[in-house]
Amino acid sequence: MSTPPDQRQYHHGDLRTALLTAADRSVRAHGVAQLSLRDLAREIGVSHAAPRRHFPDRQSLLDALAENGYTRLGERIRAAVASGDDGFAPRLRRAASAFAHFATENPALLELMNAAKHRPGDSPVSRSADTAFAPLVDLIREGQDRHVLRAGPFEEIGLILYATMNGIATLINNGLVDATRLDDLTAAAVNQFLRGAAPHG
């Protein structure tokens, strides 16, 4: 006698992963508004009640999806920084490019991530976001130590680069700029950032 799908997946410990994978597909295809625990359960072949073993409600699933998104983003940024030319500017360009590509490949997910990150209070999502952007923070501090970037609160300096890259991604995601220009625009933005954030004098 075969084991029902929901029991089999729960037994093997992959129900949570299966739900997050299905949720990511749903958000990519239909946006956050259409995400439904009931629909996800149907898609992966488990009972309607099965997802609540891991996600008591829809918001807990959204938070887990956002946290997972930051984990994936962080992995891409770290890999980009670690590969290739180890000069400061090339590493910064690769880090910025990793974010830009993630943002244009996952627009609905990034919007969810940003919304979850900025809710008041400490949360797994905000901690995951801090971890994801830690390589960029380290680069900003390194640039200040090397006097490539001006002194001052690193959050303010980093915010300029983040806002610029987020703006480019938004233009592409909204169809206002062709996606084929992403790499050139990213390189130009980082070059302008480095000139604008250089120490005075």
CORQUITA-V199497 format. One line per field, one symbol per residue. ss: DSSP state (A for helix, B for strand, O for the rest). psi: psi as a letter, one per 40 degrees, with the letter a starting at -180 (. if undefined). burial: I if it has 24 or more other ideal C-beta (glycine too) atoms within 12 Angstrom, else O. Layout:
BEGIN
ss: ???
psi: ???
burial: ???
END
This chain:
BEGIN
ss: OOOOAAAAAAAOOOAAAAAAAAAAAAAAAAOAAAOOAAAAAAAAOOOOOAAAAOOOOAAAAAAAAAAAAAAAAAAAAAAAAAOOOOOAAAAAAAAAAAAAAAAAAOAAAAAAAAAAAOOOOOOAAAAAAAAAAAAAAAAAAAAAAOOOOOOOOAAAAAAAAAAAAAAAAAAAAOOOOOAAAAAAAAAAAAAAAAAAOOOOO
psi: hihidddddddeeedddddddddddddddeiddehhdddddddefiiddddeddhdiddddddddddddddddddddddddeiaheiddddddddddddddddddfdddddddddddeiiiiidddddddddeddddddddddddefdiiiihddddddddddddddddddddeedhhdeedddddddddddddddeiii.
burial: OOOOOIOOIIOOOOIIOIIIOIIIOIIOOOOIOOIIIIOIIOIIOIOOOIIOIIIOOIOIIIIIIIIIIIIIIIOIIIOIIOOOOOOIIOIIIIIIIIIIIIIIOIIIIIIIIIOIIOOOOOOOIIOIIOIIIIIIIIIIOIIIOOOIIIOOOIOOIIOIIIOIIIOIIOOIIOOOOOOOOIOOIIOOIIOOIIOOIOOOO
END
